[in-house]
Amino acid sequence: MGKFFPKIYFFLQAMLNPAVPKRYKYETFICFLYFISPIDFVPDFIPLTGKVDDIVIMFWGVKRIFDIVKAHRQFIKYKNTP
């Protein structure tokens, strides 16, 4: 639990970093909104396919979070390099 808050702080810094592509930020936000929204492209009551769209969107959002953190780390690395 001690490393959780620094990671959240680092992610927030990454979201506010202008060097991180805006597309990644927008896609992450849209994935989050879709995931918490009660409205889906495929209704959840349909067997198997109902939950698959939520899982795909969740994985896409997690990938974008990793892309944001990676871009922010590269920015920090090159900023601190003489």
C-alpha positions in Angstrom: 0.0 0.0 0.0 3.0 2.3 0.6 3.9 2.3 -3.1 0.3 2.9 -4.3 0.0 6.6 -3.8 3.4 7.5 -5.4 2.2 5.5 -8.5 -1.0 7.4 -8.6 0.9 10.7 -8.3 3.2 9.6 -11.1 0.3 8.8 -13.3 -1.3 12.1 -12.6 1.9 13.8 -13.5 1.9 11.8 -16.8 -1.6 12.9 -17.5 -0.7 16.6 -17.1 2.6 16.3 -19.1 2.2 18.1 -22.4 4.9 15.7 -24.0 2.5 12.7 -23.6 0.3 12.5 -26.8 -3.2 13.8 -26.2 -4.6 10.9 -28.1 -3.5 8.5 -25.4 -5.1 10.7 -22.7 -8.4 11.0 -24.6 -8.6 7.2 -25.3 -7.9 6.4 -21.6 -10.7 8.8 -20.6 -13.1 7.4 -23.1 -12.4 3.8 -22.1 -13.0 4.8 -18.4 -16.3 6.4 -19.3 -17.4 3.5 -21.4 -16.5 1.0 -18.7 -18.5 2.8 -16.0 -21.4 3.6 -18.3 -24.5 1.5 -18.0 -25.0 1.9 -21.8 -23.0 -0.6 -23.9 -22.7 -1.4 -27.6 -23.6 -5.0 -26.8 -26.0 -5.4 -23.9 -24.7 -7.3 -20.9 -27.7 -9.7 -20.9 -26.5 -11.4 -24.1 -24.6 -14.5 -23.2 -20.8 -14.4 -23.7 -20.7 -11.4 -26.0 -22.3 -9.1 -23.5 -19.3 -8.9 -21.2 -16.7 -9.3 -24.0 -17.0 -5.7 -25.2 -16.4 -4.5 -21.6 -13.3 -6.7 -21.3 -11.9 -5.5 -24.6 -12.4 -1.8 -23.7 -10.8 -2.5 -20.3 -7.7 -4.0 -21.8 -7.5 -1.2 -24.4 -7.6 1.3 -21.5 -5.0 -0.5 -19.5 -2.7 -0.6 -22.6 -3.2 3.2 -23.0 -2.3 3.7 -19.3 1.0 1.8 -19.9 1.6 3.9 -23.0 1.1 7.1 -21.1 3.4 6.0 -18.3 6.0 4.9 -20.9 5.9 8.2 -22.7 6.2 10.1 -19.4 9.2 8.0 -18.3 10.9 8.7 -21.7 10.3 12.4 -21.2 11.8 12.4 -17.8 14.8 10.3 -19.0 15.6 12.7 -21.9 14.9 15.8 -19.8 17.5 14.7 -17.2 20.1 13.6 -19.8 22.7 16.4 -20.4 
